[in-house]
Every structure is written in structure tokens, then in C-alpha cells.
């Protein structure tokens, strides 16, 4: 079941919704993100899939342009943008306004229908569709912090070593390989030395090399 539901108005938020869907799908997997245009398949019951998608999610991202609060459709109780947001709010699902573009200001209760006035008190995020890399990364990071199942699915951290761990970068090596953890300190643990000739020092401190004692041959 998708954990993030993307709410947007067709003809206004399509570009931002597609951008957000692609970025979040790449990071968490398509199965974690719901966007009507991509998630509802031919033959599906449209209305039922939308409501089920909302109720099954952990977060609803509502994309809002500068004119979003003043849209006449938002005053219609049958409007799907409104219905999805209200369904999430009623079910106790977190609703996050995603303000499209730097010119979109925070919502004001007086600009919204009475039933949606609470949105003015909700902390929002920003998505600039033109210069979006940092915004998309922040949205993804916020979702990871809010939804444990997204943290587990986060592909952006795949393969990263645990704190204090060591990444093994050796590959396609024939013979003995030694991996040092803190080479810059001069301390290499677990050293393996093979087939040496002459003095070898693998520990810490100075090496003192002394010549072997002379062998004196005495005639009998």
C-alpha cells in the first residue's frame, strides 16, 4: 500500500506532481507513492482507488500554487482535491502543503473555505519546479523522518556503512588483501604479511635493525 499520497489539481499542479512522483519513486519505490495518473490502472474504480489510496497512506502531500486557495472548485464539496484532503484529515493522516514555486506564500485562513481553514496552521514545504534538486531532497528527508517504512525503503542510503563502520572498496584482487581502517593514523589493524625478505615491522613505534652476529671459523 502506498505510504505517500500526492494531491494536486489537474491543469495547475500536474508538473509538480509528476516531478515529485518521479523523485520519490526513485528514492523509495513506485509502490510507496500514489499519484492518480500513474497509480490508477485501466478498469479500476476511480473514486474507490482514490479514497483507498488516501486512507492507506501515512502522509498526503498537497501541491498548492499561488492561486490554489482562491480556486472556485475548492468550495465545491464534490471537488476531488478537497475531498482527498478532507478524507486524510478526518482519518488522522498527516497533510503537508507543498507550496509550488518561491512566490507561493503561506496559506491564510481567510482565503480558504471554512472546512479547510485549519490548513493555514499546518507547516508547509516548498518545491520549486525549475530549481528543484535541494527541495526534492528535503521533502524526501522529511518523509524519511516521519514514516518508518520509508526509512527502511530509502534507496539513497543503500550501501552506506553504519556509523563507525568501514566500507570495503577492494574488488577483483588476486592474492592477499589487507584493509586498514585508520591508515592516516599509521595504525593498520589485522595486517597480513607473506613471503617477506629482510626485516619487517608491522606494529607501532620505531624499528631497530641489528646486524646478525659474525660467525668466526676456527681451524681445528
N, C-alpha and C positions, 0 to 999 in steps of 0.2 A: 504494500500500500504506500503511495507517495506520502512523503513527510512534509513537503513544501508545496503549497498551492499558490499559483501565480494568478492574481486577479487583475484584469485590465479591461479597458473599454476598446472595442474594435473601432478602428479608424482614428484612434488617439494614442493608445499605448501599445500598438502592435510591435513596433520596432524595439521598444524597451523590453517588452515581454519576450520576444524571440531572442534577444541578446542575453537576457537574464536566464532564460531556459537553457540555452546552449552552454553558457559558462557553468551553471550549477550542475547540469547533466554531466559535463566533462569532469567535474570535480567529485560528484557524489554518485553518479549513475542515473540514467534516464528513469529508472523505476522509482527513484526517490522524489522526482519533481513532476508536478501536474500542471500542464498548460493545455487548455481546451483544444486548441488547433492541432496539437501533437499527441495528446493523450486519449482523445475520444476517437474510437475506430468506427468505420462504416458499419451500420447495423446496431450500434449501441444506442440505448435510450438516453438522449442528450441530457435532459433535465435530471434524470436519476444519477447519471455519471457525475454531473457537476456537484450535486448535493452530497453524494457519497465521497467524492474527492475532497470536498471541504471538511466533512465530518471525520474523515480518516487522517487528516493532516495534523501536524503539530504546529505549523506556522502558516499564516496566509500573508503573502506579500501583495499589497495593493498598490499598483502603479498609478501615480497621480501626476498629471500635467498641470500647468498654471491655471487652466480653465476648468479643471476637474470639479471643484466644489460648486461651480455655477451651471453645470450641465443639467438641462431640464429633465432628462431621463432619470437622474438621481432622485428626483421627487416622486417617481412612479414606483409603487410598491412591487410591481412586477418586473422591474429592471433587474437584469441578472447581476450586474456589478454590485448593486445594492443588496440583492438577495444573498449573494455569496458572503459578503462582509457581515451581514446580519446573522447568517447561519453560523459563521465562525464565532462571532461574539456571543451568541446565545449558547453555543456549545462549550464556551470557555477556552476557545482556541486563540492563541496569540495572533493579533493582527498588527502588522508593521506597515505603515505607509512608506512607500518608496517614491520619493519626490524626483520626478523626471526633469533633469537639467538644473543648472545652477540658479535659474531665475524663478524656480518654483519655491514659493515661501511656505512657511509652516501654516498648517490649517488654522482657521479661525472658526469658533463655534457658530458665530452669527452668519457665516457663509454656507453652513451645512443644514440639511434637513434635521429637524429635531431629533429623529431616531438615530442620526449619525453624529450628533454634536460631540459625543464622547471621543471621537477621533482627534479632536483638537488637543486633547490632553495626552495623546499617545506619542511616545518618542519615535522619530522617523529616521530613515536612511536616505541617502542621495545617490542617484545614478545619472551620470552624465553620459548620454549615448555616444558622444563624439570622443571624449577623453575618458574612457571607462575602465581602464585596467585596475587602477587603485580602488575605484568604487566597487567593482565586482569582487575584488579580493576581500575588501572589508565586509561586504554583505555575506560572502561565504564564511569568513571568520566568525561573524556574529552568529550565524546559523549553527556553526560547529559548537559554539559556547552554549547555545540554547537547547540543542537537540542531541542527546547522547548517541542515537542511532546514526546521525550524520557524522559524528566524530569517528565512529567505527568505520564508516564508508568513505572517509575522506582520502581521496587518491593523491592529494597534494603532499601528504606526509608519508606516502608509501616508501619503504626502504630507508627512511631516516633512522639513524641509530638512536637508541634510548639515551637519556642524559647520562653521561659518564661512560657510554659505550664506545666501541671502536668500529669504524667501517672498514671492511676488508676490500682493498682495491686491487689485490693481486689476481691476475687471471692468466690462463694459458701459460703456466710456468712449469718447466720440467726440472726436476731436482728439488733440492731443499729450499724452502721459503721461510724466511724469518720476518715476522711482522712486529715492529716496535710501536709501542703505544705513545711514549713521550720522547721521541727522538731528539727534540730540541733541548731537552734537559741533559742528554747524554746517558739517560737511563733506559736501556732496552731490555725488557724482561723476556725470559724464555728463549735465550739465544742458543742456537744450534750451530756447532762448528764441526766441519768434517774435512778430512784429508788436508790437514794443515802441515806446513813445514816451517819449522822455526818457532820462536816464542809467540804465544797468543795470549792476549789479555781480554777477557770478556766481562770483567766486573767493573767496579768503580775504583778510582784512585790511580796513582802512578804505577807504571810497570818498571820494575828494576831488573835489568837483564845482566846476568853474571855469566862470564865465560866458564865453560866446564873446566875442572882441574886438569892440569897437564899430566900426561901419562909418561913416565920415565922407564925406559927399557934398560935393564941391567943384565950384563953378560954373566953367565954362570961360570 
